[in-house]
Amino acid sequence: MSLVGSWMQTMAVGWLSLQLSDSAFVVGLVASVGAIPIVLFSMHAGAFVDHGDKLRIVRVTQSILLAQAAVLWLVTITGHVSVPILLVLAFVQGLCSAVEIPARQSMIIQLVGREDLQPAIALNSSGFNLARVIGPAIGGLVIARFGIAWCFGLNALSFVAVLWGLLRIKLPEQAIANAVRLTVTGVHELIDRSTTGAAEGLRHLAKPGPVRDLLALVTVGAVLGGPFLTIMPVIARDQLGLGAGGYGTLLATVGVGGLLGALLVAGPISHAADKGRVLMTAGLAFPTLLLGFAYTTTLTMAYVVLFATGVAMITFNALSNGVLQLLVEEKYRGRLMAFYSLVFVGLSQAVGSFAIGALARVVTAPHAIAASAVVLMLASLYALRYSDFWRRV
């Protein structure tokens, strides 16, 4: 429920940014500002999570995200919303996400165990992409019928459901036996540990081996590939002649493809002996499809290409997430997931979204997407030729 609301809010913030500014640069800027805290603090947050009670951390951060959505609803419905306010609220959301994402992701293995980790991550991706389908579609309808503010109001309400569910979850005793409690003293201790733990985690992840090589490709893919979603409102309006409802449908199409990709990873791919080849196939297909989407001028072709893009993108993301969690030691898992969120939410938005927005301002949105796709394709070919990590997973 909360994921549906979050995707509805993401879609609405992108559209509202465009309405307020009529600028692709501002659309990218709002997305990138929300990622700045993740870039600055995610590794410290990962060390914080590794030593803390992950479930309680998720409960606290989800409560703050509820308040953030409620404030966004209030300023929008009263007519006081502006680009500076969007930037401030995006920064607050980024602060929460810097802690919440690694806590939630690293908690999965504690709930399901190592044997069921890959299917669990894939099913988690299925829920994420089902929400990506439903959220923007509902968002387009809500904007058309009730106004854009209610996308934020409904998102705030959706957090009530997720908090109710979190209160009913209990982690195994061994998962929280050594966790530092979130008391005043405990928080100070966690902050102290996070300072040294962040550097230690980075040194561990940077050691030569399959973890480092796969993380490098994941980083390039997130920075160059992910931001095409940020610039989607411009493509929807200027190239395909769509309104808010049509833009939501485009995002939903990516989500339908992503849902299929996640189900494939949870099913037949999870039992495949050669996951590395599947990983690299998806990694090469993704930029190829992005290049095709950049110059699509018909709506039917846009739907087809975006559906396939969703399949390739989520197949790569879900597989890489599961493989990395299985390869890394338990004590570093929170920091691994922090780096993962740093890449996918932080660098992808703070660097990728800002860059693609700035580039689109100079050379148009289609050319900006195409340039990113070509560089990503070259990076994937380089990894295929000069790295052997995909043969070892």
PAFINU-280092 format. One record per residue (C-alpha): x, y, z; residue in one letter. Coordinates in steps of 0.1 Angstrom, whole numbers, plus 5000, padded with zeros to 4 digits. Each point is the difference from the previous one (the first is absolute). Example, Ala and Ser with C-alpha at 12.3 -4.5 7.8 and 13.67 -1.06 7.14 Angstrom:
<rs>
512349555078a501450344993s
</rs>
This chain:
<rs>
500050005000m502750255010s502049914968l497050094979v499750335018g503750074997s500049944962w496950224997m501950285019q503149954979t498050034968m498150315014a503150185012v501649964965g496950144984w499650285025l503650104995s499450034963l496850205006q501750245024l503150064979s499449884964d503649895001s501649664995a503050135021f497750065030v498449664997v503549845002g501050245028l497149905023v500949644995a503750055006s499550215032v498149715016g503049784993a502750235016i499549875036p500449644986i503250104984v501450175031l498749775027f499149654987s503249825009m499950155036h496349895000a501049654989g502449975030a497350145022f497649734987v502549725004d500350065037h496350115007g496649845002d499050004963k496349965005l499850295025r502050224976i497549934972v497150085022r501450345010v501050104965t496649894985q498350235026s502150304989i499249924963l496350015009l500450355015a501950114969q497249894976a497450175023a501950334998v500349974962l496249954998w499450305023l502150254981v498749884966t496350015009i500350345016t501950144969g503250075018h502149754982v503150124981s503249864986v502050105031p497549815022i500249704977l503850015004l499850015038v497549725003l502049794975a503150055022f498149885031v498849694981q503649934989g501250025037l497449745010c500849784970s503750005007a499249805032v496849824991e501149834968i503149815013p498149915032a497049864980r502149824974q502549845024s497049895022m498749774972i502649725006i499250015038q496349934992l500449734973v503549855003g502849954974r498349724981e497050224991d501850334996l500050024962q496349924996p499250235029a501950294984i498349934966a496649995017l500850335017n500850134966s496749874987s498250195027g502050314991f499249974963n496449925006l499950325020a501850184971r497149884977v497150095023i501550315017g500550224969p496849884984a498050095031i502050335002g498950104965g496449945009l500350185033v501650304984i497350024973a497149955024r501050155034f503250204994g503749925005i500050075038a498049695006w502849784987c502050125030f497049965024g499449644989l503749925004n499950135036a497149785007l501749704985s502850025026f497449935027v499549654985a503749934997v500750115036l497249775012w501749714982g503450095014l498750005035l498949644995r503349874987i502649845023k503549924991l501749685013p501650055034e503549944986q499550284975a499650275028i502049845028a503150224993n498150304987a500650335018v496750145013r498650334987l500350175034t501750345003v503249825011t499649734973g499650264972v503250175011h501849665000e498649924965l501250344987i503449945014d500249654984r498650134967s503050244996t502649735000t497749734985g499450204968a503750014990a500449645010e497149904978g501350194970l503449835003r498349665002h497850064969l503050144981a502149685003k500749844966p497449734992g496549944987p498350235025v502150304989r499649924963d496349955001l499550315022l502050204973a497649894973l497050065022v501250355007t500550094963v496649854992g498250205027a501650334992v499649984962l496949784997g497750085029g499550384994p498049944968f497049975023l500850355014t499850164965i496949804990m497650295006p501850204973v499849714975i496449945008a498950364995r502350134973d500749694978q496949795005l497550285007g498649855032l498650145032g500349895036a497949694994g502049894970g503350065019y498749785028g499249734974t503550014986l501549955035l497549725006a501149834968t503649995014v498649865032g498149724982v503249904982g501950025033g497449785017l500549734974l503850035004g499749965038a497749704997l502549844976l502850055025v497949865028a499149704978g502049844973p503150235002i500449935038s500649634991h502350074970a503549885002a501450284980d498650325016k503050204988g499149974964r496450105007v501450305019l502250124972m497349934973t497650235020a502850255005g500650034963l496349994990a499150295023f502150284983p499149864966t496350055008l500650345015l501750114967l496949884981g497650195024f501950324997a498950054964y496649835002t497350244986t496949765000t498249915032l499649634991t503749964994m500750195033a497949765019y501849704984v503550135006v499250115036l498549665009f503249834988a502150265017t498349925033g500649634996v503750054993a500650265027m498349815029i501549674989t503550165003f499250195033n498349715018a502749754990l502950235009s498450085034n499649635009g503449904988v501750285019l498249915033q501049644997l503750094992l500550245029v500649925037e497150045024e501750285020k500450214969y496549954985r498650325013g502950204985r499649814967l496450094998m500950365010a502450014971f497349854978y497650275010s502850264996l500349884964v496349954991f498550295018v502950235008g502450004970l497249914976s498050315010q502650245013a502449954971v498049824973g496750195003s501850345003f502349914970a497249884977i497950305009g502850244992a500949814968l496450004989a499950385004r502950024975v499449724975v496349905006t498749715021a500249734973p503750074993h500850005037a498449665005i501849874969a503450125012a499549835034s499049684983a503049994977v502550055029v498249745021l500149754971m503850054996l500449955038a498149674998s502049884971l503250095019y498949805030a499149704978l503450014983r502450095029y498349885032s499249645010d497650075029f497049894979w501649664996r500349955037r496550075011v
</rs>
